[in-house]
Amino acid sequence: MRITLINPNITASMTDMIDAAAKRVAASGTEITTITSSIGPDALETKFDEFIAIPGVLKEVLRIEKEKSADAIIIACYGDPGLQAAKEIASVPVIGIAQASMYFAALVAAKFSIVTDLSSGVEGIEELVRNYGMERLCVSVRATEVPVLGFEEDHNEGLKALEEHSLLAMRQDGAEAICLACAGLVGFTEEMQKDLGIPVFDGVIAAVKLAEGLVAMGKTTSKYCTFRTPPVKEAAGMAAAWMDMLAQCK
């Protein structure tokens, strides 16, 4: 099977980390392709960042759909930017790493917490928690106040910050598992799990395994109602180009 991961930011080094993690856990026979978006910021840390990254995500989804080049698509950013729209335009499963990590954590723990980079992203993650029906299970969202690219620059300091806030989530909030809220944190899970003694989930790895399962079972996104393929409409300005790309996928 073929799984394509889309990094919604333009930082190639993060794409490389995502690609390495996905290939490390992929089953034999799974072909992994990882793409760096051509449209967007170098890191997604605010609502504005997420908003301007979505066109790049959808551009890649439309291209994949036109070329029929993947059996599943993963949006490798914890805000799951553009996920709902991507589900509409793709004929294959589209998985967001936030949704995947929460679902896996819910399978092995009664309660979990999410640890993210900056507090500016907490409200957005809490919104995802509500949208995915995880309010009862997710007991807290904690921010380290380390910027996304800061984890790349100093692994040890990043690990220290993540573990400090994870311990607070365990001791003060009752968390029994941790979800790391950034694709750029893929390299921390094994150390954290060993040090903390509880399951720690990276969304990239969770999404790869979930995608493999869905493809193996022959499942894809329901087109019955909510995620039905959008019709091609008259449009003006930049939107006209997007409608043309949609029309080419029909």
Solvent accessible surface area in square Angstrom, and as a share of the most:
residue,aa,sasa,rsa
1,M,72,0.32
2,R,88,0.32
3,I,1,0.00
4,T,6,0.04
5,L,0,0.00
6,I,0,0.00
7,N,0,0.00
8,P,1,0.01
9,N,8,0.04
10,I,83,0.42
11,T,22,0.13
12,A,63,0.49
13,S,52,0.34
14,M,3,0.01
15,T,10,0.06
16,D,93,0.48
17,M,58,0.26
18,I,0,0.00
19,D,31,0.16
20,A,63,0.49
21,A,6,0.05
22,A,0,0.00
23,K,111,0.47
24,R,136,0.50
25,V,33,0.19
26,A,22,0.17
27,A,51,0.39
28,S,125,0.80
29,G,66,0.64
30,T,20,0.12
31,E,102,0.46
32,I,17,0.09
33,T,61,0.36
34,T,25,0.15
35,I,28,0.14
36,T,45,0.26
37,S,3,0.02
38,S,77,0.50
39,I,63,0.32
40,G,23,0.22
41,P,24,0.15
42,D,76,0.39
43,A,7,0.05
44,L,27,0.13
45,E,42,0.19
46,T,64,0.37
47,K,112,0.48
48,F,140,0.58
49,D,24,0.12
50,E,45,0.20
51,F,145,0.61
52,I,58,0.29
53,A,0,0.00
54,I,45,0.23
55,P,45,0.29
56,G,0,0.00
57,V,0,0.00
58,L,31,0.16
59,K,79,0.34
60,E,17,0.08
61,V,0,0.00
62,L,11,0.05
63,R,88,0.32
64,I,4,0.02
65,E,16,0.07
66,K,110,0.47
67,E,96,0.43
68,K,113,0.48
69,S,38,0.25
70,A,5,0.04
71,D,41,0.21
72,A,0,0.00
73,I,1,0.00
74,I,0,0.00
75,I,0,0.00
76,A,1,0.01
77,C,21,0.12
78,Y,7,0.03
79,G,21,0.20
80,D,8,0.04
81,P,1,0.00
82,G,12,0.12
83,L,3,0.01
84,Q,95,0.42
85,A,37,0.28
86,A,0,0.00
87,K,27,0.11
88,E,55,0.25
89,I,21,0.10
90,A,1,0.01
91,S,54,0.35
92,V,27,0.15
93,P,9,0.06
94,V,2,0.01
95,I,8,0.04
96,G,0,0.00
97,I,0,0.00
98,A,0,0.00
99,Q,32,0.14
100,A,0,0.00
101,S,0,0.00
102,M,0,0.00
103,Y,84,0.32
104,F,55,0.23
105,A,0,0.00
106,A,31,0.24
107,L,139,0.69
108,V,90,0.52
109,A,12,0.09
110,A,65,0.50
111,K,72,0.31
112,F,0,0.00
113,S,0,0.00
114,I,0,0.00
115,V,0,0.00
116,T,3,0.02
117,D,10,0.05
118,L,38,0.19
119,S,63,0.40
120,S,67,0.43
121,G,23,0.22
122,V,28,0.16
123,E,94,0.42
124,G,19,0.18
125,I,11,0.06
126,E,70,0.31
127,E,67,0.30
128,L,24,0.12
129,V,10,0.06
130,R,121,0.44
131,N,103,0.53
132,Y,26,0.10
133,G,55,0.53
134,M,15,0.07
135,E,99,0.44
136,R,197,0.72
137,L,27,0.14
138,C,15,0.09
139,V,52,0.30
140,S,22,0.14
141,V,23,0.13
142,R,52,0.19
143,A,16,0.13
144,T,12,0.07
145,E,99,0.44
146,V,35,0.20
147,P,66,0.41
148,V,6,0.03
149,L,51,0.25
150,G,14,0.14
151,F,5,0.02
152,E,67,0.30
153,E,144,0.65
154,D,65,0.34
155,H,73,0.33
156,N,111,0.57
157,E,100,0.45
158,G,1,0.01
159,L,25,0.13
160,K,116,0.49
161,A,15,0.11
162,L,0,0.00
163,E,29,0.13
164,E,85,0.38
165,H,42,0.19
166,S,0,0.00
167,L,54,0.27
168,L,64,0.32
169,A,0,0.00
170,M,46,0.21
171,R,184,0.67
172,Q,122,0.54
173,D,40,0.21
174,G,26,0.25
175,A,6,0.05
176,E,76,0.34
177,A,0,0.00
178,I,0,0.00
179,C,0,0.00
180,L,0,0.00
181,A,6,0.04
182,C,12,0.07
183,A,2,0.02
184,G,5,0.05
185,L,0,0.00
186,V,7,0.04
187,G,49,0.47
188,F,6,0.03
189,T,11,0.07
190,E,117,0.52
191,E,70,0.31
192,M,0,0.00
193,Q,87,0.39
194,K,174,0.74
195,D,87,0.45
196,L,18,0.09
197,G,64,0.61
198,I,28,0.14
199,P,42,0.26
200,V,10,0.06
201,F,35,0.15
202,D,4,0.02
203,G,0,0.00
204,V,0,0.00
205,I,37,0.19
206,A,6,0.05
207,A,0,0.00
208,V,0,0.00
209,K,76,0.32
210,L,51,0.25
211,A,0,0.00
212,E,14,0.06
213,G,29,0.28
214,L,47,0.23
215,V,34,0.20
216,A,80,0.62
217,M,122,0.55
218,G,67,0.65
219,K,110,0.47
220,T,77,0.45
221,T,21,0.12
222,S,74,0.48
223,K,70,0.30
224,Y,191,0.72
225,C,73,0.44
226,T,102,0.59
227,F,44,0.19
228,R,133,0.49
229,T,65,0.38
230,P,30,0.19
231,P,84,0.53
232,V,67,0.38
233,K,125,0.53
234,E,173,0.78
235,A,40,0.31
236,A,85,0.66
237,G,65,0.63
238,M,161,0.72
239,A,50,0.39
240,A,35,0.27
241,A,56,0.44
242,W,63,0.22
243,M,49,0.22
244,D,85,0.44
245,M,52,0.23
246,L,13,0.06
247,A,45,0.35
248,Q,100,0.45
249,C,24,0.15
250,K,138,0.58
